[in-house]
Amino acid sequence: MGIGFTELLVGLLILLVVFVVFLVLRGFFCWYWKINRILALLEKIEAKLPADDEQLAPGVTNSE
C-alpha cells in the first residue's frame, strides 16, 4: 500500500520543523561562540595583508 496524503503532509511538516530548529540553533551557536565577529575580524586582517608576493621581505618565500 502506498503512502497517503496525510502521512506525506506530516512528514513534510516534521522536516520543516527540524529545518527551522536547525537554523535557530545555528544562529544561537554562532552568536554564543562569536563566530560572526571572528569572521569579520579575520576579513579585516586579510584586507590589511599585502596582496602580492613582491611586498614580502627579501629572502622570504610564500609557502602556498
QUIMO-V171434 format. One record per residue. N is the residue number from 1. RES is the residue in one letter. SS is DSSP state (a for helix, b for strand, c for the rest). PHI is phi in whole degrees, -180 to 180 (* if undefined). OMEGA is omega in degrees with one decimal (none if undefined). Layout:
BEGIN
[[N,RES,SS,PHI,OMEGA] [N,RES,SS,PHI,OMEGA]]
END
This chain:
BEGIN
[[1,M,c,*,-176.9] [2,G,c,-81,179.8] [3,I,c,-78,-178.9] [4,G,c,-86,-179.3] [5,F,a,-63,-178.7] [6,T,a,-65,179.0] [7,E,a,-64,178.1] [8,L,a,-64,179.5] [9,L,a,-65,178.6] [10,V,a,-66,178.3] [11,G,a,-62,178.2] [12,L,a,-66,178.0] [13,L,a,-65,177.7] [14,I,a,-63,178.0] [15,L,a,-62,178.5] [16,L,a,-65,179.2] [17,V,a,-64,178.6] [18,V,a,-62,179.7] [19,F,a,-64,179.8] [20,V,a,-66,177.8] [21,V,a,-63,176.7] [22,F,a,-59,-179.4] [23,L,a,-64,179.4] [24,V,a,-66,179.7] [25,L,a,-65,177.9] [26,R,a,-62,177.6] [27,G,a,-62,178.8] [28,F,a,-64,-177.4] [29,F,a,-68,175.1] [30,C,a,-65,176.6] [31,W,a,-70,-174.9] [32,Y,a,-64,-178.5] [33,W,c,-89,177.2] [34,K,c,58,-178.1] [35,I,a,-63,-178.0] [36,N,a,-64,179.7] [37,R,a,-69,178.3] [38,I,a,-62,179.5] [39,L,a,-62,179.2] [40,A,a,-63,178.9] [41,L,a,-66,177.7] [42,L,a,-65,177.5] [43,E,a,-67,176.3] [44,K,a,-65,178.7] [45,I,a,-64,-179.7] [46,E,a,-62,179.6] [47,A,a,-67,-179.0] [48,K,a,-86,179.9] [49,L,c,-73,178.0] [50,P,c,-63,-175.7] [51,A,c,-83,-174.6] [52,D,c,-114,177.1] [53,D,a,-71,-177.7] [54,E,a,-69,178.0] [55,Q,a,-88,177.0] [56,L,c,-73,178.2] [57,A,c,-66,179.6] [58,P,c,-59,179.0] [59,G,c,86,179.8] [60,V,c,-98,179.2] [61,T,c,-113,178.1] [62,N,c,-85,-173.9] [63,S,c,-80,-177.8] [64,E,c,-84,none]]
END
